Amino acid sequence: MGFLSGFSCCFQSSSGDRGTRILEEQPSSIISELCRQFSLSEMQSATNNFHNSLKVGKGSFGNVYKGYLENSSTPVAIKRCWEDSVNEVVLLSQLQHPNLISLVGFCIEGTELVLVYDYMSNGSIRDHLHRGNIDPLPWKRRLQICIGVARALHYLHTGAKYTIIHRNIKTRLILLDSNWEPKVSSLLISKRRALSTSKSLTRVESDVKGTLGYLDPEYYNTSMLTEKSDVFSFCIVLLEVVSAKPAHEINREYFQGFNKSLRSSANEIVDPILKSKIDPDCWKTFVDITKRCLLMEGRERPDMGEVEVELERARKLQEEADAKN
Ligand SMILES: Nc1ncnc2c1ncn2[C@@H]1O[C@H](COP(=O)(O)OP(=O)(O)OP(=O)(O)O)[C@@H](O)[C@H]1O
């Protein structure tokens, strides 16, 4: 297996003339009908002029602030972009799914591009996995979060006019609202292609982009992208969620351990907090689907619809076992 672990960085696109490109790609009226266009002064007053004390995150594309729009007590997340983020505006303004982050609006003024999203008060799932024993996420909640992410990816792959390949699925980009409902964020480097009518996989030749540690080895080696690359990255998320190990530690030894782990969840790859909490039938279902998502050839991996169904089955088995005890 050509593993890509050890470090994590995001390849990204270069800047362009944001205002011009967005108008070229889509008629501005469509986008402004679908989401709100803010002025820069509205963005400045929502964030106390992008004050450091309101900064909640920093990504490859910009800083993220917690802010309040005028006359509203509901917080929003405001990303002041330094990279071209047109893709995000064009796609997110037209997509809607309960497990996909919602774009409230955007601001394009001069050289500024600012994006406004619903605020996710529980941060990213990553924040809850790698912090020792402080308030660990229970197994059923972890499963439920993974099911939500699988639904969002299935929607991106099959539920819109185009197939949208996210290309950067990772635990940092899975945000959690106040009810722990997951929202997949950032379509910044996603790739769009026509929906397939045949059963065979349609490949798109494309520069390799994504985050090392999550990147599909087949795509990395061939530059040919399909939705099965998201399936592989999602599988690394599943392994991160079950082990509470960061993606860069999920290396060859880890995979070998995982391959041997069918019989029981009480082994060294599972987050110690979950040991003996996972029902054996639920564990078998989880391991079976995860192993298939890791297959080296994309066409042999299941699609996200099947992954979602199997994860739902795993959750049901866990619920049944809990009800008996
Ligand atoms: N809608 C949101 N609500 C709350 N916090 C958010 C929101 N969006 C982003 N954040 C915070 O800001 C951080 C940076 O987010 P950003 O979208 O820039 O992605 P990233 O994690 O840096 O990934 P990448 O740089 O690979 O795109 C997130 O990890 C999260 O903590």
The ligand as an SDF file (V2000), in Angstrom:
LIG
                    3D

 31 33  0  0  0  0  0  0  0  0999 V2000
  -18.9890   27.5880   10.3680 N   0  0  0  0  0  0  0  0  0  0  0  0
  -18.0960   27.5400   11.3490 C   0  0  0  0  0  0  0  0  0  0  0  0
  -18.4830   27.6000   12.6430 N   0  0  0  0  0  0  0  0  0  0  0  0
  -17.5860   27.5420   13.6470 C   0  0  0  0  0  0  0  0  0  0  0  0
  -16.2520   27.4280   13.4610 N   0  0  0  0  0  0  0  0  0  0  0  0
  -15.7890   27.3650   12.1980 C   0  0  0  0  0  0  0  0  0  0  0  0
  -16.6820   27.4310   11.0790 C   0  0  0  0  0  0  0  0  0  0  0  0
  -15.9400   27.3400    9.9460 N   0  0  0  0  0  0  0  0  0  0  0  0
  -14.6620   27.2170   10.3450 C   0  0  0  0  0  0  0  0  0  0  0  0
  -14.5500   27.2340   11.6820 N   0  0  0  0  0  0  0  0  0  0  0  0
  -13.3190   27.1200   12.4900 C   0  0  0  0  0  0  0  0  0  0  0  0
  -12.2400   27.6720   11.7630 O   0  0  0  0  0  0  0  0  0  0  0  0
  -11.2450   26.6560   11.4850 C   0  0  0  0  0  0  0  0  0  0  0  0
  -10.6630   26.9020   10.1060 C   0  0  0  0  0  0  0  0  0  0  0  0
  -11.6660   26.6100    9.1620 O   0  0  0  0  0  0  0  0  0  0  0  0
  -11.4300   26.5050    7.6170 P   0  0  0  0  0  0  0  0  0  0  0  0
  -12.7630   26.3750    6.9750 O   0  0  0  0  0  0  0  0  0  0  0  0
  -10.5710   27.6430    7.1800 O   0  0  0  0  0  0  0  0  0  0  0  0
  -10.7520   25.1050    7.3370 O   0  0  0  0  0  0  0  0  0  0  0  0
   -9.3950   24.3880    7.7050 P   0  0  0  0  0  0  0  0  0  0  0  0
   -9.7120   23.5210    8.8730 O   0  0  0  0  0  0  0  0  0  0  0  0
   -8.2750   25.2740    7.8950 O   0  0  0  0  0  0  0  0  0  0  0  0
   -9.1210   23.5100    6.4480 O   0  0  0  0  0  0  0  0  0  0  0  0
   -8.3770   23.9020    5.1150 P   0  0  0  0  0  0  0  0  0  0  0  0
   -7.3630   24.9370    5.4330 O   0  0  0  0  0  0  0  0  0  0  0  0
   -7.7670   22.6080    4.6930 O   0  0  0  0  0  0  0  0  0  0  0  0
   -9.4420   24.3830    4.1840 O   0  0  0  0  0  0  0  0  0  0  0  0
  -11.9880   25.3260   11.6240 C   0  0  0  0  0  0  0  0  0  0  0  0
  -11.1170   24.2590   11.9700 O   0  0  0  0  0  0  0  0  0  0  0  0
  -13.0010   25.6390   12.7290 C   0  0  0  0  0  0  0  0  0  0  0  0
  -12.3790   25.5160   13.9980 O   0  0  0  0  0  0  0  0  0  0  0  0
  1  2  1  0
  2  3  1  0
  2  7  2  0
  3  4  2  0
  4  5  1  0
  5  6  2  0
  6  7  1  0
  6 10  1  0
  7  8  1  0
  8  9  2  0
  9 10  1  0
 10 11  1  0
 11 12  1  0
 11 30  1  0
 12 13  1  0
 13 14  1  0
 13 28  1  0
 14 15  1  0
 15 16  1  0
 16 17  2  0
 16 18  1  0
 16 19  1  0
 19 20  1  0
 20 21  2  0
 20 22  1  0
 20 23  1  0
 23 24  1  0
 24 25  2  0
 24 26  1  0
 24 27  1  0
 28 29  1  0
 28 30  1  0
 30 31  1  0
M  END
$$$$
